[in-house]
């Protein structure tokens, strides 16, 4: 499965199959949440949250690809990511794009 954030793939012609998406809501356990809260006092990267968001993006992408594969897609073009805080310490990540079949 080819994944790109452009609306074209050089040298490929394709037909659009439709919008595909994947999403997840992730949180860290209360212990990590507390330690990350202390980190905001001194500044610096919040490593546990960086890890959480990377895991969330990966899972959302995996779910988007599964939906594209179920349509018989060869690629997903114009991929975008969106995120939003759902509550303190929890975030939703969505990956979406257009599933296409090479012709």
Biopython code that builds the backbone (N, CA, C, O; Angstrom):
import numpy as np
from Bio.PDB.StructureBuilder import StructureBuilder

atoms = [
    (1, "UNK", "N", (0.860, -1.183, 0.000)),
    (1, "UNK", "CA", (0.000, 0.000, 0.000)),
    (1, "UNK", "C", (0.895, 1.232, 0.000)),
    (1, "UNK", "O", (1.749, 1.408, 0.869)),
    (2, "UNK", "N", (0.675, 2.069, -0.990)),
    (2, "UNK", "CA", (1.427, 3.311, -1.112)),
    (2, "UNK", "C", (0.649, 4.418, -0.416)),
    (2, "UNK", "O", (-0.549, 4.579, -0.654)),
    (3, "UNK", "N", (1.318, 5.179, 0.439)),
    (3, "UNK", "CA", (0.690, 6.264, 1.185)),
    (3, "UNK", "C", (1.422, 7.559, 0.873)),
    (3, "UNK", "O", (2.634, 7.652, 1.064)),
    (4, "UNK", "N", (0.686, 8.561, 0.393)),
    (4, "UNK", "CA", (1.297, 9.859, 0.065)),
    (4, "UNK", "C", (0.397, 10.999, 0.536)),
    (4, "UNK", "O", (-0.817, 10.847, 0.669)),
    (5, "UNK", "N", (1.033, 12.147, 0.783)),
    (5, "UNK", "CA", (0.227, 13.306, 1.183)),
    (5, "UNK", "C", (-0.004, 14.271, 0.026)),
    (5, "UNK", "O", (-0.415, 15.412, 0.236)),
    (6, "UNK", "N", (0.260, 13.813, -1.189)),
    (6, "UNK", "CA", (-0.034, 14.601, -2.388)),
    (6, "UNK", "C", (-1.297, 14.039, -3.032)),
    (6, "UNK", "O", (-1.746, 12.946, -2.689)),
    (7, "UNK", "N", (-1.865, 14.798, -3.970)),
    (7, "UNK", "CA", (-3.076, 14.312, -4.635)),
    (7, "UNK", "C", (-2.747, 13.602, -5.948)),
    (7, "UNK", "O", (-3.638, 13.347, -6.759)),
    (8, "UNK", "N", (-1.472, 13.284, -6.154)),
    (8, "UNK", "CA", (-1.039, 12.564, -7.347)),
    (8, "UNK", "C", (0.098, 11.625, -6.977)),
    (8, "UNK", "O", (0.718, 11.766, -5.924)),
    (9, "UNK", "N", (0.363, 10.668, -7.853)),
    (9, "UNK", "CA", (1.520, 9.788, -7.741)),
    (9, "UNK", "C", (2.176, 9.803, -9.115)),
    (9, "UNK", "O", (1.583, 9.358, -10.097)),
    (10, "UNK", "N", (3.379, 10.306, -9.180)),
    (10, "UNK", "CA", (4.079, 10.455, -10.451)),
    (10, "UNK", "C", (4.111, 9.137, -11.217)),
    (10, "UNK", "O", (4.514, 8.102, -10.686)),
    (11, "UNK", "N", (3.677, 9.195, -12.479)),
    (11, "UNK", "CA", (3.703, 8.034, -13.348)),
    (11, "UNK", "C", (2.552, 7.063, -13.164)),
    (11, "UNK", "O", (2.526, 6.013, -13.806)),
    (12, "UNK", "N", (1.593, 7.391, -12.296)),
    (12, "UNK", "CA", (0.461, 6.493, -12.046)),
    (12, "UNK", "C", (-0.851, 7.180, -12.400)),
    (12, "UNK", "O", (-1.065, 8.349, -12.081)),
    (13, "UNK", "N", (-1.710, 6.441, -13.054)),
    (13, "UNK", "CA", (-3.090, 6.873, -13.270)),
    (13, "UNK", "C", (-3.953, 6.040, -12.339)),
    (13, "UNK", "O", (-3.693, 4.854, -12.133)),
    (14, "UNK", "N", (-4.967, 6.656, -11.786)),
    (14, "UNK", "CA", (-5.801, 5.914, -10.845)),
    (14, "UNK", "C", (-7.223, 6.434, -10.831)),
    (14, "UNK", "O", (-7.516, 7.554, -11.249)),
    (15, "UNK", "N", (-8.088, 5.573, -10.333)),
    (15, "UNK", "CA", (-9.474, 5.963, -10.102)),
    (15, "UNK", "C", (-9.676, 6.089, -8.595)),
    (15, "UNK", "O", (-9.117, 5.316, -7.817)),
    (16, "UNK", "N", (-10.471, 7.058, -8.200)),
    (16, "UNK", "CA", (-10.735, 7.273, -6.781)),
    (16, "UNK", "C", (-11.819, 6.312, -6.309)),
    (16, "UNK", "O", (-12.844, 6.132, -6.965)),
    (17, "UNK", "N", (-11.569, 5.705, -5.164)),
    (17, "UNK", "CA", (-12.534, 4.777, -4.578)),
    (17, "UNK", "C", (-13.345, 5.432, -3.464)),
    (17, "UNK", "O", (-14.471, 5.017, -3.192)),
    (18, "UNK", "N", (-12.787, 6.436, -2.829)),
    (18, "UNK", "CA", (-13.522, 7.127, -1.782)),
    (18, "UNK", "C", (-12.670, 7.472, -0.577)),
    (18, "UNK", "O", (-11.503, 7.091, -0.478)),
    (19, "UNK", "N", (-13.280, 8.194, 0.323)),
    (19, "UNK", "CA", (-12.630, 8.626, 1.555)),
    (19, "UNK", "C", (-12.419, 7.431, 2.477)),
    (19, "UNK", "O", (-13.309, 6.599, 2.648)),
    (20, "UNK", "N", (-11.237, 7.359, 3.063)),
    (20, "UNK", "CA", (-10.950, 6.352, 4.083)),
    (20, "UNK", "C", (-10.373, 7.066, 5.294)),
    (20, "UNK", "O", (-9.712, 8.097, 5.169)),
    (21, "UNK", "N", (-10.631, 6.509, 6.457)),
    (21, "UNK", "CA", (-10.134, 7.141, 7.670)),
    (21, "UNK", "C", (-9.871, 6.098, 8.735)),
    (21, "UNK", "O", (-10.370, 4.974, 8.682)),
    (22, "UNK", "N", (-9.082, 6.505, 9.690)),
    (22, "UNK", "CA", (-8.818, 5.690, 10.861)),
    (22, "UNK", "C", (-8.633, 6.626, 12.028)),
    (22, "UNK", "O", (-8.089, 7.719, 11.867)),
    (23, "UNK", "N", (-9.074, 6.221, 13.197)),
    (23, "UNK", "CA", (-8.917, 7.093, 14.363)),
    (23, "UNK", "C", (-8.722, 6.272, 15.617)),
    (23, "UNK", "O", (-9.008, 5.075, 15.659)),
    (24, "UNK", "N", (-8.228, 6.947, 16.636)),
    (24, "UNK", "CA", (-8.056, 6.343, 17.951)),
    (24, "UNK", "C", (-8.056, 7.448, 18.994)),
    (24, "UNK", "O", (-7.732, 8.599, 18.701)),
    (25, "UNK", "N", (-8.419, 7.086, 20.198)),
    (25, "UNK", "CA", (-8.294, 7.994, 21.337)),
    (25, "UNK", "C", (-7.353, 7.314, 22.307)),
    (25, "UNK", "O", (-7.590, 6.183, 22.733)),
    (26, "UNK", "N", (-6.285, 8.012, 22.654)),
    (26, "UNK", "CA", (-5.247, 7.448, 23.512)),
    (26, "UNK", "C", (-5.099, 8.282, 24.783)),
    (26, "UNK", "O", (-5.366, 9.483, 24.796)),
    (27, "UNK", "N", (-4.666, 7.612, 25.847)),
    (27, "UNK", "CA", (-4.327, 8.317, 27.087)),
    (27, "UNK", "C", (-3.175, 7.585, 27.757)),
    (27, "UNK", "O", (-2.873, 6.436, 27.432)),
    (28, "UNK", "N", (-2.554, 8.255, 28.673)),
    (28, "UNK", "CA", (-1.501, 7.645, 29.481)),
    (28, "UNK", "C", (-2.073, 7.348, 30.861)),
    (28, "UNK", "O", (-3.061, 7.950, 31.282)),
    (29, "UNK", "N", (-1.439, 6.413, 31.554)),
    (29, "UNK", "CA", (-1.938, 6.081, 32.890)),
    (29, "UNK", "C", (-1.712, 7.248, 33.847)),
    (29, "UNK", "O", (-0.916, 8.144, 33.567)),
    (30, "UNK", "N", (-2.402, 7.233, 34.950)),
    (30, "UNK", "CA", (-2.389, 8.352, 35.899)),
    (30, "UNK", "C", (-0.986, 8.637, 36.426)),
    (30, "UNK", "O", (-0.640, 9.795, 36.659)),
    (31, "UNK", "N", (-0.180, 7.602, 36.616)),
    (31, "UNK", "CA", (1.191, 7.806, 37.091)),
    (31, "UNK", "C", (2.007, 8.617, 36.108)),
    (31, "UNK", "O", (2.710, 9.553, 36.490)),
    (32, "UNK", "N", (1.912, 8.255, 34.848)),
    (32, "UNK", "CA", (2.632, 9.007, 33.812)),
    (32, "UNK", "C", (2.070, 10.421, 33.689)),
    (32, "UNK", "O", (2.820, 11.369, 33.458)),
    (33, "UNK", "N", (0.769, 10.564, 33.839)),
    (33, "UNK", "CA", (0.140, 11.870, 33.726)),
    (33, "UNK", "C", (0.679, 12.804, 34.812)),
    (33, "UNK", "O", (0.965, 13.972, 34.550)),
    (34, "UNK", "N", (0.812, 12.285, 36.018)),
    (34, "UNK", "CA", (1.324, 13.092, 37.131)),
    (34, "UNK", "C", (2.775, 13.486, 36.884)),
    (34, "UNK", "O", (3.143, 14.646, 37.069)),
    (35, "UNK", "N", (3.613, 12.516, 36.463)),
    (35, "UNK", "CA", (5.025, 12.840, 36.230)),
    (35, "UNK", "C", (5.187, 13.831, 35.089)),
    (35, "UNK", "O", (6.078, 14.680, 35.136)),
    (36, "UNK", "N", (4.353, 13.744, 34.073)),
    (36, "UNK", "CA", (4.428, 14.698, 32.975)),
    (36, "UNK", "C", (3.965, 16.078, 33.434)),
    (36, "UNK", "O", (4.454, 17.097, 32.946)),
    (37, "UNK", "N", (3.025, 16.106, 34.368)),
    (37, "UNK", "CA", (2.583, 17.376, 34.947)),
    (37, "UNK", "C", (3.722, 18.081, 35.663)),
    (37, "UNK", "O", (3.862, 19.300, 35.561)),
    (38, "UNK", "N", (4.534, 17.324, 36.386)),
    (38, "UNK", "CA", (5.702, 17.909, 37.045)),
    (38, "UNK", "C", (6.700, 18.441, 36.027)),
    (38, "UNK", "O", (7.356, 19.454, 36.268)),
    (39, "UNK", "N", (6.814, 17.772, 34.906)),
    (39, "UNK", "CA", (7.748, 18.177, 33.859)),
    (39, "UNK", "C", (7.392, 19.555, 33.319)),
    (39, "UNK", "O", (8.278, 20.299, 32.897)),
    (40, "UNK", "N", (6.115, 19.904, 33.325)),
    (40, "UNK", "CA", (5.719, 21.222, 32.809)),
    (40, "UNK", "C", (6.259, 22.348, 33.676)),
    (40, "UNK", "O", (6.359, 23.485, 33.214)),
    (41, "UNK", "N", (6.607, 22.058, 34.913)),
    (41, "UNK", "CA", (7.154, 23.081, 35.810)),
    (41, "UNK", "C", (8.547, 23.495, 35.349)),
    (41, "UNK", "O", (8.871, 24.683, 35.341)),
    (42, "UNK", "N", (9.375, 22.518, 34.963)),
    (42, "UNK", "CA", (10.755, 22.815, 34.585)),
    (42, "UNK", "C", (10.931, 22.984, 33.075)),
    (42, "UNK", "O", (11.955, 23.500, 32.628)),
    (43, "UNK", "N", (9.955, 22.559, 32.295)),
    (43, "UNK", "CA", (10.028, 22.677, 30.848)),
    (43, "UNK", "C", (10.706, 21.489, 30.199)),
    (43, "UNK", "O", (11.269, 20.629, 30.876)),
    (44, "UNK", "N", (10.645, 21.454, 28.890)),
    (44, "UNK", "CA", (11.253, 20.374, 28.130)),
    (44, "UNK", "C", (10.203, 19.502, 27.478)),
    (44, "UNK", "O", (9.002, 19.702, 27.658)),
    (45, "UNK", "N", (10.677, 18.530, 26.718)),
    (45, "UNK", "CA", (9.773, 17.638, 26.003)),
    (45, "UNK", "C", (9.040, 16.717, 26.961)),
    (45, "UNK", "O", (9.626, 16.199, 27.912)),
    (46, "UNK", "N", (7.778, 16.521, 26.711)),
    (46, "UNK", "CA", (6.967, 15.584, 27.482)),
    (46, "UNK", "C", (7.020, 14.241, 26.761)),
    (46, "UNK", "O", (6.146, 13.912, 25.959)),
    (47, "UNK", "N", (8.052, 13.486, 27.061)),
    (47, "UNK", "CA", (8.356, 12.253, 26.343)),
    (47, "UNK", "C", (7.217, 11.257, 26.310)),
    (47, "UNK", "O", (6.969, 10.633, 25.279)),
    (48, "UNK", "N", (6.516, 11.096, 27.435)),
    (48, "UNK", "CA", (5.420, 10.125, 27.478)),
    (48, "UNK", "C", (4.295, 10.534, 26.526)),
    (48, "UNK", "O", (3.658, 9.678, 25.911)),
    (49, "UNK", "N", (4.052, 11.835, 26.406)),
    (49, "UNK", "CA", (3.002, 12.299, 25.498)),
    (49, "UNK", "C", (3.457, 12.229, 24.044)),
    (49, "UNK", "O", (2.653, 11.945, 23.156)),
    (50, "UNK", "N", (4.728, 12.484, 23.798)),
    (50, "UNK", "CA", (5.262, 12.316, 22.445)),
    (50, "UNK", "C", (5.088, 10.867, 22.014)),
    (50, "UNK", "O", (4.641, 10.595, 20.899)),
    (51, "UNK", "N", (5.436, 9.950, 22.883)),
    (51, "UNK", "CA", (5.275, 8.517, 22.604)),
    (51, "UNK", "C", (3.809, 8.172, 22.377)),
    (51, "UNK", "O", (3.480, 7.426, 21.455)),
    (52, "UNK", "N", (2.931, 8.712, 23.214)),
    (52, "UNK", "CA", (1.505, 8.447, 23.089)),
    (52, "UNK", "C", (0.977, 8.918, 21.731)),
    (52, "UNK", "O", (0.217, 8.203, 21.077)),
    (53, "UNK", "N", (1.377, 10.116, 21.309)),
    (53, "UNK", "CA", (0.889, 10.648, 20.037)),
    (53, "UNK", "C", (1.465, 9.878, 18.858)),
    (53, "UNK", "O", (0.770, 9.674, 17.863)),
    (54, "UNK", "N", (2.724, 9.445, 18.946)),
    (54, "UNK", "CA", (3.305, 8.620, 17.884)),
    (54, "UNK", "C", (2.555, 7.296, 17.758)),
    (54, "UNK", "O", (2.267, 6.845, 16.649)),
    (55, "UNK", "N", (2.242, 6.677, 18.890)),
    (55, "UNK", "CA", (1.474, 5.428, 18.872)),
    (55, "UNK", "C", (0.089, 5.655, 18.286)),
    (55, "UNK", "O", (-0.408, 4.834, 17.515)),
    (56, "UNK", "N", (-0.533, 6.769, 18.653)),
    (56, "UNK", "CA", (-1.875, 7.081, 18.159)),
    (56, "UNK", "C", (-1.864, 7.307, 16.651)),
    (56, "UNK", "O", (-2.742, 6.804, 15.950)),
    (57, "UNK", "N", (-0.885, 8.056, 16.138)),
    (57, "UNK", "CA", (-0.793, 8.279, 14.690)),
    (57, "UNK", "C", (-0.581, 6.963, 13.954)),
    (57, "UNK", "O", (-1.176, 6.729, 12.902)),
    (58, "UNK", "N", (0.270, 6.106, 14.512)),
    (58, "UNK", "CA", (0.542, 4.811, 13.886)),
    (58, "UNK", "C", (-0.719, 3.953, 13.832)),
    (58, "UNK", "O", (-1.013, 3.348, 12.801)),
    (59, "UNK", "N", (-1.455, 3.898, 14.922)),
    (59, "UNK", "CA", (-2.680, 3.100, 14.964)),
    (59, "UNK", "C", (-3.750, 3.672, 14.035)),
    (59, "UNK", "O", (-4.433, 2.918, 13.341)),
    (60, "UNK", "N", (-3.900, 4.993, 14.015)),
    (60, "UNK", "CA", (-4.880, 5.623, 13.121)),
    (60, "UNK", "C", (-4.529, 5.338, 11.663)),
    (60, "UNK", "O", (-5.413, 5.070, 10.850)),
    (61, "UNK", "N", (-3.240, 5.396, 11.333)),
    (61, "UNK", "CA", (-2.801, 5.101, 9.967)),
    (61, "UNK", "C", (-3.092, 3.651, 9.619)),
    (61, "UNK", "O", (-3.579, 3.356, 8.528)),
    (62, "UNK", "N", (-2.795, 2.745, 10.543)),
    (62, "UNK", "CA", (-3.049, 1.317, 10.319)),
    (62, "UNK", "C", (-4.534, 1.069, 10.055)),
    (62, "UNK", "O", (-4.876, 0.280, 9.174)),
    (63, "UNK", "N", (-5.403, 1.717, 10.789)),
    (63, "UNK", "CA", (-6.847, 1.551, 10.601)),
    (63, "UNK", "C", (-7.305, 2.143, 9.272)),
    (63, "UNK", "O", (-8.180, 1.584, 8.611)),
    (64, "UNK", "N", (-6.718, 3.271, 8.881)),
    (64, "UNK", "CA", (-7.047, 3.873, 7.585)),
    (64, "UNK", "C", (-6.640, 2.930, 6.454)),
    (64, "UNK", "O", (-7.401, 2.724, 5.508)),
    (65, "UNK", "N", (-5.443, 2.359, 6.552)),
    (65, "UNK", "CA", (-4.957, 1.428, 5.531)),
    (65, "UNK", "C", (-5.864, 0.201, 5.452)),
    (65, "UNK", "O", (-6.168, -0.272, 4.357)),
    (66, "UNK", "N", (-6.297, -0.318, 6.594)),
    (66, "UNK", "CA", (-7.198, -1.482, 6.598)),
    (66, "UNK", "C", (-8.497, -1.162, 5.876)),
    (66, "UNK", "O", (-9.021, -1.996, 5.138)),
    (67, "UNK", "N", (-9.022, 0.044, 6.085)),
    (67, "UNK", "CA", (-10.247, 0.437, 5.391)),
    (67, "UNK", "C", (-10.000, 0.549, 3.888)),
    (67, "UNK", "O", (-10.842, 0.138, 3.089)),
    (68, "UNK", "N", (-8.854, 1.100, 3.500)),
    (68, "UNK", "CA", (-8.512, 1.216, 2.080)),
    (68, "UNK", "C", (-8.356, -0.162, 1.448)),
    (68, "UNK", "O", (-8.828, -0.389, 0.334)),
    (69, "UNK", "N", (-7.699, -1.081, 2.147)),
    (69, "UNK", "CA", (-7.526, -2.435, 1.627)),
    (69, "UNK", "C", (-8.866, -3.134, 1.440)),
    (69, "UNK", "O", (-9.037, -3.914, 0.503)),
    (70, "UNK", "N", (-9.817, -2.857, 2.329)),
    (70, "UNK", "CA", (-11.133, -3.489, 2.201)),
    (70, "UNK", "C", (-11.870, -3.005, 0.949)),
    (70, "UNK", "O", (-12.786, -3.673, 0.470)),
    (71, "UNK", "N", (-11.473, -1.851, 0.423)),
    (71, "UNK", "CA", (-12.055, -1.328, -0.818)),
    (71, "UNK", "C", (-11.285, -1.793, -2.051)),
    (71, "UNK", "O", (-11.690, -1.517, -3.180)),
    (72, "UNK", "N", (-10.170, -2.502, -1.836)),
    (72, "UNK", "CA", (-9.339, -2.952, -2.939)),
    (72, "UNK", "C", (-8.371, -1.900, -3.439)),
    (72, "UNK", "O", (-7.932, -1.958, -4.588)),
    (73, "UNK", "N", (-8.032, -0.943, -2.599)),
    (73, "UNK", "CA", (-7.159, 0.166, -2.995)),
    (73, "UNK", "C", (-5.711, -0.285, -3.143)),
    (73, "UNK", "O", (-5.257, -1.225, -2.490)),
    (74, "UNK", "N", (-5.008, 0.412, -4.018)),
    (74, "UNK", "CA", (-3.566, 0.234, -4.187)),
    (74, "UNK", "C", (-2.784, 1.297, -3.431)),
    (74, "UNK", "O", (-1.609, 1.110, -3.116)),
    (75, "UNK", "N", (-3.443, 2.411, -3.144)),
    (75, "UNK", "CA", (-2.772, 3.529, -2.491)),
    (75, "UNK", "C", (-3.798, 4.414, -1.795)),
    (75, "UNK", "O", (-5.000, 4.319, -2.041)),
    (76, "UNK", "N", (-3.289, 5.277, -0.922)),
    (76, "UNK", "CA", (-4.105, 6.333, -0.326)),
    (76, "UNK", "C", (-3.365, 7.638, -0.609)),
    (76, "UNK", "O", (-2.195, 7.789, -0.256)),
    (77, "UNK", "N", (-4.055, 8.569, -1.246)),
    (77, "UNK", "CA", (-3.459, 9.858, -1.580)),
    (77, "UNK", "C", (-4.064, 10.958, -0.718)),
    (77, "UNK", "O", (-5.120, 10.799, -0.107)),
    (78, "UNK", "N", (-3.349, 12.080, -0.696)),
    (78, "UNK", "CA", (-3.827, 13.272, 0.010)),
    (78, "UNK", "C", (-4.083, 12.991, 1.495)),
    (78, "UNK", "O", (-5.081, 13.444, 2.055)),
    (79, "UNK", "N", (-3.182, 12.247, 2.120)),
    (79, "UNK", "CA", (-3.348, 11.875, 3.524)),
    (79, "UNK", "C", (-3.159, 13.096, 4.416)),
    (79, "UNK", "O", (-2.253, 13.903, 4.211)),
    (80, "UNK", "N", (-4.021, 13.208, 5.395)),
    (80, "UNK", "CA", (-3.967, 14.278, 6.394)),
    (80, "UNK", "C", (-4.156, 13.668, 7.777)),
    (80, "UNK", "O", (-4.737, 12.594, 7.927)),
    (81, "UNK", "N", (-3.657, 14.370, 8.771)),
    (81, "UNK", "CA", (-3.839, 13.976, 10.168)),
    (81, "UNK", "C", (-4.483, 15.124, 10.923)),
    (81, "UNK", "O", (-4.217, 16.294, 10.647)),
    (82, "UNK", "N", (-5.324, 14.779, 11.870)),
    (82, "UNK", "CA", (-5.937, 15.772, 12.743)),
    (82, "UNK", "C", (-5.897, 15.223, 14.158)),
    (82, "UNK", "O", (-5.973, 14.012, 14.368)),
    (83, "UNK", "N", (-5.776, 16.113, 15.119)),
    (83, "UNK", "CA", (-5.807, 15.674, 16.513)),
    (83, "UNK", "C", (-6.578, 16.685, 17.340)),
    (83, "UNK", "O", (-6.681, 17.862, 16.996)),
    (84, "UNK", "N", (-7.110, 16.190, 18.430)),
    (84, "UNK", "CA", (-7.870, 17.046, 19.329)),
    (84, "UNK", "C", (-7.801, 16.471, 20.734)),
    (84, "UNK", "O", (-7.803, 15.253, 20.917)),
    (85, "UNK", "N", (-7.742, 17.341, 21.710)),
    (85, "UNK", "CA", (-7.790, 16.907, 23.109)),
    (85, "UNK", "C", (-9.228, 16.517, 23.422)),
    (85, "UNK", "O", (-10.162, 17.272, 23.154)),
    (86, "UNK", "N", (-9.390, 15.332, 23.989)),
    (86, "UNK", "CA", (-10.716, 14.853, 24.359)),
    (86, "UNK", "C", (-10.989, 15.203, 25.822)),
    (86, "UNK", "O", (-12.094, 15.598, 26.193)),
    (87, "UNK", "N", (-9.957, 15.048, 26.631)),
    (87, "UNK", "CA", (-9.969, 15.423, 28.040)),
    (87, "UNK", "C", (-8.523, 15.554, 28.460)),
    (87, "UNK", "O", (-7.630, 15.239, 27.674)),
    (88, "UNK", "N", (-8.263, 16.004, 29.664)),
    (88, "UNK", "CA", (-6.876, 16.155, 30.091)),
    (88, "UNK", "C", (-6.164, 14.809, 30.031)),
    (88, "UNK", "O", (-6.620, 13.829, 30.621)),
    (89, "UNK", "N", (-5.055, 14.771, 29.322)),
    (89, "UNK", "CA", (-4.269, 13.545, 29.224)),
    (89, "UNK", "C", (-4.739, 12.569, 28.163)),
    (89, "UNK", "O", (-4.173, 11.482, 28.048)),
    (90, "UNK", "N", (-5.762, 12.919, 27.379)),
    (90, "UNK", "CA", (-6.257, 12.030, 26.334)),
    (90, "UNK", "C", (-6.445, 12.826, 25.048)),
    (90, "UNK", "O", (-6.908, 13.966, 25.063)),
    (91, "UNK", "N", (-6.076, 12.198, 23.941)),
    (91, "UNK", "CA", (-6.181, 12.875, 22.652)),
    (91, "UNK", "C", (-6.719, 11.927, 21.603)),
    (91, "UNK", "O", (-6.445, 10.727, 21.626)),
    (92, "UNK", "N", (-7.490, 12.486, 20.681)),
    (92, "UNK", "CA", (-7.954, 11.734, 19.515)),
    (92, "UNK", "C", (-7.045, 12.087, 18.347)),
    (92, "UNK", "O", (-6.697, 13.251, 18.147)),
    (93, "UNK", "N", (-6.672, 11.086, 17.590)),
    (93, "UNK", "CA", (-5.914, 11.295, 16.361)),
    (93, "UNK", "C", (-6.693, 10.637, 15.234)),
    (93, "UNK", "O", (-7.151, 9.501, 15.356)),
    (94, "UNK", "N", (-6.837, 11.369, 14.133)),
    (94, "UNK", "CA", (-7.519, 10.831, 12.964)),
    (94, "UNK", "C", (-6.594, 10.953, 11.759)),
    (94, "UNK", "O", (-5.957, 11.986, 11.553)),
    (95, "UNK", "N", (-6.530, 9.891, 10.969)),
    (95, "UNK", "CA", (-5.822, 9.894, 9.692)),
    (95, "UNK", "C", (-6.880, 9.698, 8.622)),
    (95, "UNK", "O", (-7.757, 8.847, 8.766)),
    (96, "UNK", "N", (-6.807, 10.479, 7.545)),
    (96, "UNK", "CA", (-7.781, 10.328, 6.476)),
    (96, "UNK", "C", (-7.163, 10.681, 5.139)),
    (96, "UNK", "O", (-6.207, 11.453, 5.069)),
    (97, "UNK", "N", (-7.708, 10.116, 4.091)),
    (97, "UNK", "CA", (-7.229, 10.358, 2.737)),
    (97, "UNK", "C", (-8.178, 9.739, 1.738)),
    (97, "UNK", "O", (-9.268, 9.292, 2.094)),
    (98, "UNK", "N", (-7.760, 9.714, 0.484)),
    (98, "UNK", "CA", (-8.573, 9.167, -0.589)),
    (98, "UNK", "C", (-7.962, 7.862, -1.060)),
    (98, "UNK", "O", (-6.808, 7.828, -1.488)),
    (99, "UNK", "N", (-8.742, 6.779, -0.981)),
    (99, "UNK", "CA", (-8.302, 5.479, -1.466)),
    (99, "UNK", "C", (-8.391, 5.483, -2.984)),
    (99, "UNK", "O", (-9.376, 5.952, -3.554)),
    (100, "UNK", "N", (-7.346, 4.952, -3.645)),
    (100, "UNK", "CA", (-7.323, 4.912, -5.108)),
    (100, "UNK", "C", (-6.884, 3.547, -5.598)),
    (100, "UNK", "O", (-6.184, 2.812, -4.902)),
    (101, "UNK", "N", (-7.309, 3.223, -6.813)),
    (101, "UNK", "CA", (-6.936, 1.970, -7.500)),
    (101, "UNK", "C", (-6.220, 2.360, -8.781)),
    (101, "UNK", "O", (-6.723, 3.173, -9.556)),
    (102, "UNK", "N", (-5.035, 1.775, -9.008)),
    (102, "UNK", "CA", (-4.273, 2.046, -10.224)),
    (102, "UNK", "C", (-4.988, 1.471, -11.438)),
    (102, "UNK", "O", (-5.561, 0.384, -11.381)),
    (103, "UNK", "N", (-4.944, 2.226, -12.549)),
    (103, "UNK", "CA", (-5.555, 1.744, -13.793)),
    (103, "UNK", "C", (-4.499, 1.672, -14.894)),
    (103, "UNK", "O", (-4.809, 1.289, -16.022)),
]
sb = StructureBuilder()
sb.init_structure("model")
sb.init_model(0)
sb.init_chain("A")
sb.init_seg("    ")
for serial, (resi, resn, name, xyz) in enumerate(atoms, 1):
    if name == "N":
        sb.init_residue(resn, " ", resi, " ")
    sb.init_atom(name, np.array(xyz, "f"), 0.0, 1.0, " ", f" {name:<3s}", serial, name[0])
structure = sb.get_structure()
